[in-house]
Structure formats: structure tokens, C-alpha cells
Amino acid sequence: MAPDSNTLKLETRALRYLARREYSRRELEKKLSVHEQSPQVLSDLLDQLEQQGFLSTERFAEQTSRTRRPRFGSQRIVHELKEKGVDTAHIAGLLPDLKEADLETARQIWQKKFGTPPADIKERGRQMRFLTNRGFPSDIIRAVLLQAEKEAQ
């Protein structure tokens, strides 16, 4: 059976989205659901795009982690990937690389934002909260601040 014009329009729209950037299956499904009433047609289209290699959650996860890594810590990146529908198996594959880069990334972000060790407890708390909000674990944050204090002496 030949696809009807609505299905072709939906496929064209999906390919246009995918030509601009990678999407997770959940993201693309949400974006296309506005234009298609039948969940079965949408699911079939997404399956077809995955089989053809146009839609890849693994590629999406790798690209997202690569682009977010210079600005955010592993915890924040993992949280964003989970929100966008990446399964834990894909995330687990990326986690060692993300955690490996955490200390250096946190140090660079801290250096760019603050540059000097905290003068008092209030400033220390402010710097710690900033790095926490960027997605770095507390042990990494403590190491960055301790290293900064040692270098200042």
C-alpha cells in the first residue's frame, strides 16, 4: 500500500528536523505529534527512520554530551539525557568519559567565573552552589576549591 500524502508530509517534516540536528526518539515524536493524529502512523514512521539510520538515540546522546561537556558536569548532562528520553544503557556508555572530564571541566568553569579562591564562608557557598547547579558532584567541587586555595597560598 502506498503511503498517503499526509504520511509523506510527515516524513518530509521529520527529515527536515533531522537535517538540522540530532533528535532523540521521544523529542522527535513530541515535535511531530502536533502534525499527526494517529499514534500508530507516527510510531511506524519513527521505526522506519530508525531502520534507515536517520534517527539514532545513540548518536543524539553522543552529540548532546559532546556539546554540553565544556559547560556542564556529568550529573547535569545525564539528567538532561534522561529527560529527553535516552535510555540508561546509552547513558551508561557515556558516563565514564563524562566523569573523567569532570575535574578539569569544573576547574576551567570555576577559573572563568571566579578566578580567585573564596574569601569567606558566604563566598565559598556561592561558588559551591554555582558548580553544583552546573552539574558537578560535591567531591569534584571540593577538590577544585581546595586546589584553588592551595595555589593562592
Sequence and secondary structure as in RCSB ss.txt:
>XXXX:A:sequence
MAPDSNTLKLETRALRYLARREYSRRELEKKLSVHEQSPQVLSDLLDQLEQQGFLSTERFAEQTSRTRRPRFGSQ
RIVHELKEKGVDTAHIAGLLPDLKEADLETARQIWQKKFGTPPADIKERGRQMRFLTNRGFPSDIIRAVLLQAEK
EAQ
>XXXX:A:secstr
    HHHHHHHHHHHHHHHHS   HHHHHHHHHTT S HHHHHHHHHHHHHHTS  HHHHHHHHHHHHTTTS HH
HHHHHHHHTT  HHHHHHHHHHHHHHHHHHHHHHHHHHT S  SSHHHHHHHHHHHHHTT  HHHHHHHHHHHHH
HH 
